[in-house]
Amino acid sequence: PRALYPALLQLPVSAYRIFVIEEKFGFNRHTSRSWVAYTLKQLLVDTVLSVFLMGAMVVLVCGLGSVACFHLWIFTTLCCLAINMAWPIHIAPLFNTFKRLESGKGS
């Protein structure tokens, strides 16, 4: 529950940024429903990744003892690479809609 406090404190700031500041300059494309859905998806992705990563780190530390630092370094490096490769294919499409450019555009 303690980890949720910063997220809960950030909600009013996020809503103000989306519905007041971005609306003022014409950038807002969110409805209140889409903002809530986006926020819940973000919380779900954060929770799943955090539980997996922290659980694996605890197992590594408990199992490896004095050499855990080196293995944690290797593990976090590999996780960062895996997340960077998975982001555009699996995670970003949860939050955004991507369209292929027609040939000839942008070249």
Accessible surface in RSA format (square Angstrom, percent):
REM  Atomic radii and reference values for relative SASA: ProtOr
REM  Chains: A
REM  Algorithm: Lee & Richards
REM  Probe-radius: 1.40
REM  Slices: 20
REM RES _ NUM      All-atoms   Total-Side   Main-Chain    Non-polar    All polar
REM                ABS   REL    ABS   REL    ABS   REL    ABS   REL    ABS   REL
RES PRO A   1   137.86 100.5 118.03 107.6  19.82  72.1 120.54  99.5  17.32 107.6
RES ARG A   2   202.44  85.0 193.73  98.8   8.72  20.8  66.36  90.7 136.08  82.5
RES ALA A   3    90.81  83.5  65.83 101.6  24.98  56.8  75.80 106.7  15.01  39.8
RES LEU A   4    82.05  45.7  82.05  58.7   0.00   0.0  82.05  57.6   0.00   0.0
RES TYR A   5   123.83  57.8 123.06  70.0   0.77   2.0  84.15  63.2  39.68  48.9
RES PRO A   6    86.04  62.7  78.65  71.7   7.39  26.8  82.03  67.7   4.01  24.9
RES ALA A   7    40.71  37.4  34.98  54.0   5.73  13.0  38.11  53.7   2.61   6.9
RES LEU A   8   101.73  56.7  93.07  66.6   8.65  21.8  93.21  65.5   8.51  22.9
RES LEU A   9   136.20  75.9 127.03  90.9   9.18  23.1 128.18  90.0   8.03  21.6
RES GLN A  10   114.53  64.0 110.26  80.6   4.27  10.2  28.45  60.6  86.08  65.3
RES LEU A  11    58.37  32.5  57.94  41.4   0.43   1.1  58.30  40.9   0.07   0.2
RES PRO A  12    87.71  63.9  75.20  68.6  12.51  45.5  83.42  68.9   4.30  26.7
RES VAL A  13    99.81  65.7  96.40  87.3   3.40   8.2  99.51  86.5   0.29   0.8
RES SER A  14    21.98  18.6  20.03  26.7   1.95   4.5  11.35  24.2  10.63  14.9
RES ALA A  15    26.60  24.5  25.64  39.6   0.96   2.2  25.98  36.6   0.62   1.6
RES TYR A  16   123.21  57.5 118.36  67.3   4.85  12.6  83.95  63.1  39.26  48.4
RES ARG A  17   116.66  49.0 116.66  59.5   0.00   0.0  49.32  67.4  67.35  40.8
RES ILE A  18    11.91   6.8  11.91   8.9   0.00   0.0  11.91   8.6   0.00   0.0
RES PHE A  19    65.19  32.6  51.73  32.0  13.46  35.0  51.79  31.4  13.40  38.3
RES VAL A  20    70.67  46.5  65.44  59.2   5.23  12.6  68.42  59.5   2.24   6.1
RES ILE A  21    75.69  43.1  75.64  56.4   0.05   0.1  75.69  54.5   0.00   0.0
RES GLU A  22    41.58  23.9  40.76  30.8   0.82   2.0  12.90  25.0  28.68  23.4
RES GLU A  23    99.52  57.1  88.95  67.3  10.58  25.2  34.11  66.0  65.42  53.4
RES LYS A  24   158.70  77.4 121.00  74.2  37.70  89.8  79.00  71.1  79.70  84.9
RES PHE A  25   126.93  63.5 101.60  62.9  25.33  65.9 107.97  65.5  18.96  54.3
RES GLY A  26    64.91  80.0   0.00   N/A  64.91  80.0  33.01  90.6  31.90  71.4
RES PHE A  27   146.24  73.2 130.34  80.7  15.90  41.4 134.21  81.4  12.03  34.4
RES ASN A  28    29.85  20.6   6.42   6.2  23.43  56.4   0.41   1.0  29.44  28.5
RES ARG A  29   229.90  96.5 193.07  98.4  36.83  87.7  77.26 105.6 152.64  92.5
RES HIS A  30    56.78  31.0  44.81  31.1  11.98  30.6  24.52  25.3  32.26  37.5
RES THR A  31    85.31  60.7  79.68  80.8   5.63  13.4  79.32 106.5   5.98   9.0
RES SER A  32    77.84  65.8  73.01  97.4   4.83  11.1  40.15  85.5  37.69  52.8
RES ARG A  33   202.59  85.1 194.70  99.2   7.90  18.8  73.78 100.8 128.81  78.1
RES SER A  34    44.50  37.6  36.98  49.3   7.53  17.3  41.78  89.0   2.72   3.8
RES TRP A  35    36.52  14.7  36.52  17.7   0.00   0.0  34.93  18.6   1.59   2.6
RES VAL A  36    72.79  47.9  71.76  65.0   1.03   2.5  72.79  63.2   0.00   0.0
RES ALA A  37    45.77  42.1  39.89  61.6   5.88  13.4  45.20  63.7   0.57   1.5
RES TYR A  38    82.25  38.4  82.13  46.7   0.12   0.3  41.47  31.2  40.78  50.3
RES THR A  39    31.82  22.6  31.13  31.6   0.69   1.7  27.48  36.9   4.35   6.6
RES LEU A  40   107.03  59.6 102.60  73.4   4.43  11.1 102.98  72.3   4.05  10.9
RES LYS A  41    79.04  38.6  77.23  47.4   1.81   4.3  42.10  37.9  36.93  39.3
RES GLN A  42    80.37  44.9  80.14  58.6   0.23   0.5  14.19  30.2  66.18  50.2
RES LEU A  43    74.19  41.3  71.39  51.1   2.80   7.0  73.72  51.8   0.47   1.3
RES LEU A  44   115.05  64.1 111.82  80.0   3.23   8.1 114.78  80.6   0.26   0.7
RES VAL A  45    21.73  14.3  19.23  17.4   2.50   6.0  21.72  18.9   0.01   0.0
RES ASP A  46    74.57  52.2  71.70  71.4   2.87   6.8  23.03  54.2  51.54  51.4
RES THR A  47    65.65  46.7  60.59  61.4   5.06  12.1  53.32  71.6  12.33  18.6
RES VAL A  48    89.53  58.9  84.24  76.3   5.29  12.7  88.14  76.6   1.38   3.8
RES LEU A  49    51.55  28.7  51.55  36.9   0.01   0.0  51.55  36.2   0.00   0.0
RES SER A  50    55.46  46.9  51.73  69.0   3.73   8.6  26.11  55.6  29.35  41.1
RES VAL A  51   103.98  68.4  96.29  87.2   7.68  18.5 101.09  87.8   2.89   7.8
RES PHE A  52   119.50  59.8 110.45  68.4   9.05  23.6 118.16  71.6   1.34   3.8
RES LEU A  53    36.34  20.2  36.34  26.0   0.00   0.0  36.34  25.5   0.00   0.0
RES MET A  54   118.32  61.3 118.00  78.1   0.32   0.8  98.42  83.7  19.90  26.4
RES GLY A  55    34.73  42.8   0.00   N/A  34.73  42.8  33.30  91.4   1.43   3.2
RES ALA A  56    25.65  23.6  15.92  24.6   9.73  22.1  22.80  32.1   2.84   7.5
RES MET A  57    47.85  24.8  47.60  31.5   0.25   0.6  32.29  27.5  15.56  20.6
RES VAL A  58    91.54  60.2  88.83  80.4   2.71   6.5  91.48  79.5   0.06   0.2
RES VAL A  59   107.25  70.6 102.29  92.6   4.96  11.9 105.10  91.3   2.15   5.8
RES LEU A  60    43.25  24.1  42.00  30.0   1.24   3.1  43.25  30.4   0.00   0.0
RES VAL A  61    72.05  47.4  68.06  61.6   3.99   9.6  68.06  59.1   3.99  10.8
RES CYS A  62   104.46  79.0  68.63  76.5  35.83  84.2  33.33  84.4  71.13  76.7
RES GLY A  63    63.44  78.2   0.00   N/A  63.44  78.2  32.56  89.4  30.88  69.2
RES LEU A  64    62.31  34.7  47.71  34.1  14.60  36.7  51.68  36.3  10.63  28.6
RES GLY A  65    49.14  60.6   0.00   N/A  49.14  60.6  37.92 104.1  11.21  25.1
RES SER A  66   116.43  98.4  73.92  98.6  42.51  97.9  59.15 126.0  57.28  80.2
RES VAL A  67    82.01  54.0  77.45  70.1   4.56  11.0  82.01  71.3   0.00   0.0
RES ALA A  68     6.35   5.8   6.35   9.8   0.00   0.0   6.35   8.9   0.00   0.0
RES CYS A  69   104.51  79.1  96.86 108.0   7.65  18.0  34.34  87.0  70.17  75.7
RES PHE A  70   120.07  60.1 112.83  69.9   7.24  18.8 118.25  71.7   1.82   5.2
RES HIS A  71    69.72  38.1  67.45  46.9   2.27   5.8  36.98  38.1  32.74  38.1
RES LEU A  72    40.22  22.4  39.90  28.5   0.33   0.8  40.20  28.2   0.02   0.1
RES TRP A  73   152.46  61.2 147.13  71.2   5.34  12.5 127.45  68.0  25.01  40.6
RES ILE A  74    63.97  36.4  63.97  47.7   0.00   0.0  63.97  46.1   0.00   0.0
RES PHE A  75    37.49  18.8  35.12  21.8   2.37   6.2  37.40  22.7   0.09   0.2
RES THR A  76    45.69  32.5  44.48  45.1   1.21   2.9  33.98  45.6  11.71  17.7
RES THR A  77    57.78  41.1  52.33  53.1   5.45  13.0  49.32  66.2   8.46  12.8
RES LEU A  78   106.91  59.5 103.31  73.9   3.60   9.1 103.65  72.8   3.26   8.8
RES CYS A  79    17.47  13.2  14.88  16.6   2.59   6.1   7.44  18.9  10.03  10.8
RES CYS A  80    75.08  56.8  71.60  79.9   3.48   8.2  20.42  51.7  54.66  58.9
RES LEU A  81    98.80  55.0  98.69  70.6   0.11   0.3  98.69  69.3   0.11   0.3
RES ALA A  82    51.49  47.3  47.64  73.5   3.85   8.8  49.20  69.3   2.29   6.1
RES ILE A  83    52.28  29.7  51.21  38.1   1.07   2.6  52.28  37.6   0.00   0.0
RES ASN A  84   104.95  72.4  91.69  88.6  13.26  31.9  21.96  52.9  82.98  80.2
RES MET A  85   132.90  68.8 125.76  83.2   7.14  17.0  90.08  76.6  42.82  56.7
RES ALA A  86    31.18  28.7  27.78  42.9   3.41   7.7  30.97  43.6   0.21   0.6
RES TRP A  87   115.12  46.2 115.12  55.7   0.00   0.0  95.99  51.2  19.12  31.0
RES PRO A  88    79.30  57.8  65.58  59.8  13.72  49.9  66.96  55.3  12.34  76.7
RES ILE A  89   117.81  67.0  99.50  74.1  18.30  44.1 104.19  75.0  13.62  37.0
RES HIS A  90   122.69  67.1 108.49  75.4  14.20  36.3  69.84  72.0  52.85  61.5
RES ILE A  91    19.64  11.2  19.64  14.6   0.00   0.0  19.64  14.1   0.00   0.0
RES ALA A  92     5.78   5.3   5.49   8.5   0.28   0.6   5.78   8.1   0.00   0.0
RES PRO A  93    61.77  45.0  42.18  38.4  19.59  71.2  42.40  35.0  19.37 120.4
RES LEU A  94    84.34  47.0  75.57  54.1   8.76  22.0  79.56  55.9   4.78  12.9
RES PHE A  95    39.80  19.9  15.58   9.7  24.22  63.0  18.21  11.0  21.58  61.8
RES ASN A  96    83.19  57.4  70.47  68.1  12.72  30.6  17.71  42.6  65.49  63.3
RES THR A  97   121.07  86.1  89.88  91.1  31.19  74.3  58.17  78.1  62.90  95.1
RES PHE A  98   128.05  64.1  98.67  61.1  29.38  76.4 100.90  61.2  27.15  77.7
RES LYS A  99   179.71  87.7 149.36  91.6  30.35  72.3  99.10  89.2  80.61  85.9
RES ARG A 100   232.00  97.4 201.84 102.9  30.15  71.8  80.46 110.0 151.54  91.8
RES LEU A 101   136.41  76.0 111.27  79.6  25.14  63.2 112.88  79.3  23.53  63.3
RES GLU A 102   119.48  68.6 109.16  82.6  10.31  24.6  45.37  87.8  74.11  60.5
RES SER A 103   118.96 100.5  83.22 111.1  35.74  82.3  58.10 123.7  60.86  85.3
RES GLY A 104    64.05  79.0   0.00   N/A  64.05  79.0  33.40  91.7  30.65  68.7
RES LYS A 105   127.58  62.2 113.26  69.5  14.31  34.1  71.14  64.0  56.44  60.1
RES GLY A 106    84.44 104.1   0.00   N/A  84.44 104.1  37.82 103.8  46.62 104.4
RES SER A 107   132.17 111.7  59.58  79.5  72.59 167.2  79.12 168.5  53.05  74.3
END  Absolute sums over single chains surface
CHAIN  1 A     9142.9       7822.9       1320.0       6357.0       2785.8
END  Absolute sums over all chains
TOTAL          9142.9       7822.9       1320.0       6357.0       2785.8
